Amino acid sequence: MARQARVRGMNAAADLTPNLNGHDKEFPHSSVRQLLVAVAILSGGGVLAYFTYADVSARSSFVGAVQPQQTLNLDFTQTGRIQDVMVRAGETVKKGQPLATQDQAMAKATLADAQAVLAAAQAKVAALQTPALTEAARQNLDLQVAKANAQLSGAQRASADATSEANTQVAQAQQAVTDAQANYDTDNAQLTSLCGPDSDTDKTYCLNLRSQVQKGSTAIANANANLTHTKASATQLRDTAANAVTSAQSALALTQNQRAAASDPASPADISSAQSGVASAQTAADQAKHTLDQLTLTSPIDGVIANVGGVPGELDGTTGVHGFAGPQSVQPAQAPAFSLFPPADGGGSQNTGAANQHPLITIVSTASDAIAQVAESAMPRLKPGSKARVTVNALRQTVDGTVEQVIPMPIDQSGGVEYAVRTSVPRWPDGTTSGMSLSVVFP
């Protein structure tokens, strides 16, 4: 019986029974053709598969990084001494949560004075609108006038003392600068005269003298920074004392007017004037409350504390925290893991400002985007709404994204031009952290 073999995937069979003459039977021509066709199809499929893979592999992958949607540097609106810092780096905060406070003693006193003035103004209106006052009420008004006089005298004495103390502190700080400069000049002159290139002065002595000159230079910088700090503190001290005197004067005037109004019947004009006084006092109280509120720094967004740059006792204001240790540098661990815009030539991480000013608190939003550096050749096909595939390299996970913004500011990268492209990612893989490196592909 003839033995047949069927070629898989074909509708033809080949008879494999040996020939009577001892030779194997040949396949039918149709079977051979079908086999060749099958091989060709399989080969073609391999070529097709190869080109499909090659096409995917050839797609450009661009370097990127996870970047918060918002990065905010927070400082107080008025220069003052930091009283408390209530958060640490890495802590998650909610919008409106208190982060730090400044010294509030003077602001609370000013608010109390303003509220007292408001209460007196309101009492004056009430007294003017009352047909008659009892003797006890008159005596109470006399007592309030005497109390207001005593408060004014105390505020004036405190203001004089504060001004004297502030002037003394500034003079001492200025003298420290002068002394530091004089010591430096003396040591530097000695170094120049005794330790020149052709000098035979003992080398150890010259090394010690050179070290002394360097210490003198540092002492001058620190003395100047301390002078700046002292002047700011003195100005704040004088202003606070002057405000206290002004508040006491206003309180005395109002109580005196109230006492005078109790002696005679009030006219409509007197009542109207008193009501205007209430409005002015209310404005002053509201302003004092606002000033006190400004001494508590709150978070404007839901986010994460990225850095805390100050401690209780330091001064902070719109220009940042005023430090005293001289120039300091950002440590490598504090530097960003990825930067789209490298520093300009001659730049670096050091802050060489004389006062070493930096933000009190830096906060980043919890929501993050992917920022990619895209070659100029890929820019023509990118626009807001374009799709992207974003791979978090450290996690080896890929997610979908959508181009939100193409920033038309070229970045020169060693002769090549690139552009920053911001891509939104609806859901990042668990464990994704700001600064992580990305590989971004735009299909």
C-alpha positions as CSV (number, residue, x, y, z in Angstrom):
1,M,0.0,0.0,0.0
2,A,1.3,3.4,-0.9
3,R,2.6,5.5,2.1
4,Q,1.7,9.2,1.8
5,A,3.0,12.2,3.6
6,R,1.0,15.5,3.7
7,V,2.8,18.8,3.7
8,R,1.4,20.8,6.7
9,G,-0.7,23.7,5.4
10,M,-1.1,22.3,1.9
11,N,-3.9,20.4,0.1
12,A,-1.6,18.0,-1.8
13,A,-0.1,14.6,-0.9
14,A,3.1,12.9,-2.1
15,D,3.3,9.2,-2.6
16,L,6.4,7.9,-0.8
17,T,6.2,4.3,-1.9
18,P,9.5,3.1,-3.4
19,N,9.6,2.6,-7.2
20,L,9.8,-0.9,-8.6
21,N,13.2,-0.1,-10.1
22,G,14.6,0.6,-6.7
23,H,14.4,4.4,-6.9
24,D,12.2,6.6,-4.7
25,K,9.3,8.2,-6.3
26,E,9.5,11.8,-7.2
27,F,7.0,14.3,-5.8
28,P,4.4,15.4,-8.2
29,H,5.2,18.7,-9.9
30,S,2.2,20.3,-8.3
31,S,3.4,19.3,-4.8
32,V,6.8,20.7,-5.4
33,R,5.4,24.0,-6.6
34,Q,3.1,24.1,-3.5
35,L,6.0,23.4,-1.2
36,L,8.1,26.2,-2.8
37,V,5.2,28.5,-2.5
38,A,4.9,27.6,1.2
39,V,8.6,28.2,1.8
40,A,8.3,31.5,0.0
41,I,5.3,32.6,2.1
42,L,7.1,31.7,5.3
43,S,10.2,33.5,4.1
44,G,8.2,36.5,3.1
45,G,6.5,36.5,6.5
46,G,9.9,36.5,8.2
47,V,10.9,39.5,6.1
48,L,7.6,41.3,6.9
49,A,8.1,40.6,10.6
50,Y,11.7,41.8,10.4
51,F,10.7,45.1,8.8
52,T,7.9,45.6,11.3
53,Y,10.3,45.2,14.2
54,A,12.9,47.3,12.6
55,D,10.4,50.1,12.0
56,V,9.5,50.1,15.7
57,S,13.1,49.8,16.8
58,A,14.1,52.7,14.6
59,R,11.7,55.1,16.3
60,S,13.7,57.8,18.2
61,S,13.6,57.7,22.0
62,F,14.2,61.0,23.7
63,V,15.6,61.6,27.1
64,G,13.4,63.2,29.7
65,A,12.6,63.6,33.4
66,V,9.6,63.7,35.7
67,Q,9.0,67.3,36.6
68,P,6.4,68.8,39.0
69,Q,3.7,70.9,37.3
70,Q,4.5,73.7,39.8
71,T,7.6,74.6,41.8
72,L,7.0,77.5,44.3
73,N,9.6,79.4,46.4
74,L,7.8,80.8,49.5
75,D,8.9,83.7,51.7
76,F,7.2,86.1,54.1
77,T,6.0,89.4,52.6
78,Q,7.7,91.5,55.3
79,T,11.2,91.1,56.7
80,G,11.1,89.7,60.2
81,R,12.6,87.0,62.4
82,I,11.5,83.4,61.9
83,Q,9.8,82.1,65.0
84,D,8.8,78.6,64.0
85,V,9.2,76.2,61.0
86,M,6.5,73.6,61.1
87,V,7.4,71.3,58.2
88,R,10.3,69.3,56.9
89,A,11.6,68.4,53.5
90,G,9.6,65.5,52.0
91,E,6.5,66.2,54.0
92,T,3.1,66.3,52.1
93,V,1.0,69.4,52.8
94,K,-2.5,70.6,52.0
95,K,-3.5,74.0,50.6
96,G,-3.8,76.5,53.4
97,Q,-1.7,74.5,55.9
98,P,0.6,76.7,58.0
99,L,4.3,76.2,57.2
100,A,6.2,78.7,59.2
101,T,5.6,81.8,61.4
102,Q,7.5,85.0,62.1
103,D,7.8,86.7,65.5
104,Q,4.2,87.9,66.2
105,A,4.6,89.7,69.5
106,M,4.6,93.2,68.1
107,A,1.9,92.4,65.5
108,K,-0.4,91.0,68.2
109,A,0.2,94.1,70.3
110,T,-0.6,96.3,67.4
111,L,-3.8,94.4,66.7
112,A,-4.8,94.6,70.3
113,D,-4.3,98.4,70.2
114,A,-6.3,98.7,67.0
115,Q,-9.1,96.7,68.5
116,A,-9.0,98.9,71.6
117,V,-9.3,102.0,69.4
118,L,-12.2,100.4,67.5
119,A,-14.0,99.6,70.8
120,A,-13.5,103.1,72.0
121,A,-14.8,104.6,68.8
122,Q,-17.8,102.3,68.9
123,A,-18.4,103.3,72.5
124,K,-18.2,106.9,71.6
125,V,-20.9,106.5,69.0
126,A,-23.0,104.7,71.5
127,A,-22.5,107.4,74.1
128,L,-23.4,110.1,71.6
129,Q,-26.6,108.3,70.7
130,T,-27.5,107.8,74.4
131,P,-29.7,110.6,75.7
132,A,-27.9,110.9,79.0
133,L,-25.0,109.3,81.0
134,T,-25.0,108.3,84.6
135,E,-22.4,109.5,87.0
136,A,-20.9,106.1,87.0
137,A,-20.6,106.2,83.2
138,R,-18.8,109.5,83.4
139,Q,-16.4,108.2,86.0
140,N,-15.7,105.3,83.7
141,L,-14.9,107.6,80.8
142,D,-12.5,109.6,83.0
143,L,-10.8,106.3,84.0
144,Q,-10.4,105.4,80.3
145,V,-8.8,108.8,79.5
146,A,-6.3,108.3,82.4
147,K,-5.5,104.8,81.2
148,A,-5.0,106.0,77.6
149,N,-2.6,108.7,78.9
150,A,-0.6,106.2,80.8
151,Q,-0.4,103.9,77.8
152,L,0.8,106.7,75.6
153,S,3.5,107.7,78.1
154,G,4.7,104.0,78.3
155,A,4.7,103.7,74.5
156,Q,6.8,106.9,74.1
157,R,9.4,105.7,76.7
158,A,9.6,102.3,75.0
159,S,10.0,104.0,71.6
160,A,12.9,106.1,72.9
161,D,14.5,103.1,74.5
162,A,14.1,101.0,71.3
163,T,15.6,103.8,69.1
164,S,18.6,104.1,71.4
165,E,19.1,100.4,71.5
166,A,18.8,100.1,67.7
167,N,21.3,102.9,67.2
168,T,23.8,101.3,69.6
169,Q,23.5,97.9,67.9
170,V,24.1,99.5,64.4
171,A,27.1,101.4,65.8
172,Q,28.6,98.3,67.3
173,A,28.1,96.3,64.0
174,Q,29.7,99.2,62.0
175,Q,32.6,99.3,64.4
176,A,33.1,95.5,63.9
177,V,33.3,96.1,60.2
178,T,35.9,98.9,60.7
179,D,37.9,96.7,63.1
180,A,37.9,93.7,60.8
181,Q,39.0,95.9,57.9
182,A,41.8,97.4,60.0
183,N,43.1,94.0,61.1
184,Y,43.0,92.8,57.5
185,D,44.9,95.8,56.3
186,T,47.6,95.4,59.0
187,D,48.1,91.7,58.3
188,N,48.0,92.1,54.5
189,A,50.6,94.9,54.6
190,Q,52.9,92.8,56.8
191,L,52.5,89.9,54.4
192,T,53.3,92.0,51.4
193,S,56.4,93.6,53.0
194,L,57.9,90.4,54.7
195,C,56.9,87.6,52.5
196,G,57.5,88.8,48.9
197,P,59.0,86.6,46.2
198,D,62.6,87.4,47.2
199,S,62.0,87.5,50.9
200,D,64.1,85.4,53.3
201,T,61.5,85.4,56.0
202,D,60.8,82.1,57.6
203,K,58.3,80.1,55.4
204,T,56.3,78.9,58.3
205,Y,55.9,82.4,59.6
206,C,54.7,83.5,56.1
207,L,52.3,80.6,55.9
208,N,50.8,81.5,59.2
209,L,50.6,85.2,58.2
210,R,48.9,84.3,54.9
211,S,46.4,82.2,56.8
212,Q,45.7,85.1,59.1
213,V,45.1,87.4,56.0
214,Q,42.5,84.8,54.7
215,K,40.8,84.7,58.0
216,G,40.7,88.5,58.0
217,S,39.0,88.5,54.6
218,T,36.4,86.1,55.9
219,A,35.9,88.3,59.0
220,I,35.2,91.3,56.9
221,A,32.5,89.4,54.9
222,N,30.9,88.1,58.1
223,A,31.0,91.6,59.7
224,N,29.3,93.2,56.6
225,A,26.6,90.5,56.6
226,N,26.0,91.0,60.3
227,L,25.8,94.8,59.7
228,T,23.1,94.3,57.1
229,H,21.2,92.0,59.5
230,T,21.5,94.5,62.4
231,K,20.3,97.4,60.3
232,A,17.2,95.4,59.2
233,S,16.5,94.5,62.8
234,A,17.0,98.1,64.0
235,T,14.6,99.4,61.4
236,Q,12.0,96.8,62.4
237,L,12.5,97.7,66.1
238,R,12.1,101.5,65.4
239,D,9.0,101.0,63.2
240,T,7.3,98.7,65.8
241,A,7.9,101.2,68.6
242,A,6.7,104.1,66.4
243,N,3.5,102.2,65.5
244,A,2.8,101.6,69.2
245,V,3.1,105.3,69.9
246,T,0.7,106.1,67.1
247,S,-1.8,103.6,68.3
248,A,-1.6,105.0,71.9
249,Q,-2.1,108.6,70.6
250,S,-5.2,107.5,68.6
251,A,-6.6,105.7,71.6
252,L,-6.1,108.8,73.8
253,A,-7.7,111.1,71.3
254,L,-10.8,108.9,71.0
255,T,-11.3,108.5,74.7
256,Q,-10.9,112.3,75.2
257,N,-13.4,112.9,72.5
258,Q,-15.8,110.4,74.0
259,R,-15.5,112.1,77.4
260,A,-16.1,115.5,75.9
261,A,-19.1,114.2,74.1
262,A,-20.6,113.0,77.3
263,S,-20.7,116.5,78.7
264,D,-23.0,118.1,76.1
265,P,-25.8,116.8,73.9
266,A,-24.6,115.4,70.6
267,S,-25.4,117.0,67.4
268,P,-26.0,115.1,64.1
269,A,-22.6,116.3,62.9
270,D,-20.9,114.9,66.1
271,I,-22.6,111.6,65.6
272,S,-21.6,111.5,61.9
273,S,-18.0,112.3,62.8
274,A,-17.9,109.6,65.4
275,Q,-19.3,107.1,62.9
276,S,-16.5,108.1,60.5
277,G,-14.1,107.4,63.4
278,V,-15.5,103.9,63.8
279,A,-15.0,103.3,60.1
280,S,-11.4,104.4,60.2
281,A,-10.7,102.4,63.4
282,Q,-12.3,99.3,61.7
283,T,-10.0,99.8,58.7
284,A,-7.0,100.0,61.0
285,A,-8.0,96.9,62.9
286,D,-8.5,95.0,59.6
287,Q,-5.1,96.1,58.5
288,A,-3.5,95.0,61.8
289,K,-5.3,91.7,61.5
290,H,-4.0,91.3,57.9
291,T,-0.5,92.1,59.0
292,L,-0.7,89.5,61.7
293,D,-2.0,86.9,59.3
294,Q,0.9,87.7,57.0
295,L,3.3,86.5,59.7
296,T,2.0,82.9,59.2
297,L,3.3,81.4,55.9
298,T,0.7,79.0,54.4
299,S,0.9,76.6,51.5
300,P,-0.8,77.9,48.4
301,I,-1.2,74.4,46.9
302,D,-1.4,70.7,47.7
303,G,2.1,69.6,47.4
304,V,5.3,68.2,48.9
305,I,8.0,70.2,50.7
306,A,11.1,70.1,48.5
307,N,13.4,72.2,50.7
308,V,13.5,74.2,53.9
309,G,16.1,76.9,53.8
310,G,15.7,78.7,57.2
311,V,15.6,78.0,60.9
312,P,14.0,79.9,63.8
313,G,16.0,83.1,64.6
314,E,17.0,84.0,61.1
315,L,15.5,86.9,59.2
316,D,13.2,86.2,56.2
317,G,11.4,88.6,53.7
318,T,10.7,89.1,50.1
319,T,14.3,88.6,49.1
320,G,14.7,85.4,51.0
321,V,16.4,84.2,54.2
322,H,19.3,86.3,55.3
323,G,22.2,84.0,56.3
324,F,25.4,84.9,58.0
325,A,27.9,82.1,57.2
326,G,29.1,83.7,53.9
327,P,28.8,82.1,50.5
328,Q,27.5,78.6,50.5
329,S,27.0,76.0,47.8
330,V,24.3,73.5,46.9
331,Q,25.4,70.0,47.7
332,P,25.2,67.4,45.0
333,A,22.4,65.6,46.7
334,Q,20.3,68.8,46.6
335,A,20.9,69.4,42.9
336,P,18.2,68.3,40.3
337,A,18.7,64.8,38.8
338,F,17.9,66.2,35.4
339,S,18.0,69.7,33.9
340,L,16.5,70.8,30.6
341,F,18.5,74.0,30.7
342,P,22.2,73.6,31.7
343,P,23.8,76.6,33.5
344,A,25.4,79.2,31.4
345,D,29.2,79.4,31.1
346,G,30.8,80.6,34.3
347,G,27.8,79.6,36.3
348,G,27.5,76.9,38.8
349,S,25.7,75.9,42.0
350,Q,27.3,78.4,44.3
351,N,25.4,81.3,45.7
352,T,27.9,84.1,46.1
353,G,25.5,86.7,47.3
354,A,26.9,88.8,50.2
355,A,23.9,88.0,52.4
356,N,23.5,84.4,51.2
357,Q,19.8,84.8,50.6
358,H,17.7,81.9,49.5
359,P,14.0,80.9,49.7
360,L,12.6,79.9,53.1
361,I,10.5,77.0,51.7
362,T,10.3,75.4,48.3
363,I,7.2,73.4,47.6
364,V,6.4,71.3,44.5
365,S,3.0,70.1,43.3
366,T,1.9,66.5,43.7
367,A,1.0,66.4,40.0
368,S,3.9,65.9,37.6
369,D,4.5,66.0,33.9
370,A,7.1,64.4,31.6
371,I,9.6,66.9,30.2
372,A,11.5,65.5,27.2
373,Q,14.4,67.0,25.2
374,V,13.3,66.4,21.5
375,A,15.6,66.7,18.5
376,E,14.7,69.4,16.0
377,S,14.1,66.8,13.3
378,A,11.1,65.5,15.3
379,M,9.5,68.8,16.0
380,P,7.5,69.3,12.8
381,R,5.2,66.4,13.7
382,L,4.7,67.3,17.3
383,K,1.9,69.5,18.5
384,P,-0.4,69.7,21.6
385,G,-2.6,66.6,21.6
386,S,0.1,64.3,20.0
387,K,0.4,60.9,21.7
388,A,3.5,59.7,23.5
389,R,4.8,56.6,25.2
390,V,6.7,57.4,28.4
391,T,9.0,54.9,30.1
392,V,10.2,55.4,33.7
393,N,13.6,53.9,33.4
394,A,14.2,53.1,37.0
395,L,10.8,51.2,37.2
396,R,10.9,49.8,33.7
397,Q,7.3,50.6,33.2
398,T,5.7,52.4,30.2
399,V,2.6,54.6,30.3
400,D,0.6,56.6,27.8
401,G,0.9,60.4,27.7
402,T,-0.4,63.4,25.7
403,V,1.7,66.4,24.5
404,E,0.5,69.5,26.4
405,Q,3.1,72.1,25.4
406,V,5.9,72.4,22.9
407,I,8.3,75.1,24.2
408,P,9.7,77.0,21.2
409,M,13.0,77.8,23.0
410,P,16.0,76.0,21.4
411,I,18.5,74.2,23.6
412,D,22.0,74.0,22.2
413,Q,23.3,70.5,23.1
414,S,26.9,70.1,21.8
415,G,26.1,71.5,18.4
416,G,22.7,69.8,18.1
417,V,19.4,71.7,18.7
418,E,16.7,70.3,20.9
419,Y,13.4,71.6,22.3
420,A,11.6,70.9,25.5
421,V,8.2,69.2,25.2
422,R,5.9,68.9,28.2
423,T,3.7,65.7,28.2
424,S,0.9,65.0,30.6
425,V,0.6,61.5,32.1
426,P,-2.8,60.7,33.6
427,R,-1.4,58.0,35.9
428,W,2.2,57.5,36.8
429,P,3.4,54.0,37.9
430,D,3.7,53.6,41.7
431,G,7.0,54.7,42.9
432,T,7.5,57.5,40.4
433,T,9.4,60.4,41.9
434,S,10.2,63.9,40.6
435,G,13.6,63.9,38.8
436,M,13.4,60.3,37.7
437,S,14.8,59.8,34.2
438,L,12.5,59.0,31.3
439,S,12.6,57.6,27.8
440,V,9.9,59.2,25.6
441,V,8.7,58.0,22.2
442,F,6.3,59.8,20.0
443,P,4.6,57.1,17.8
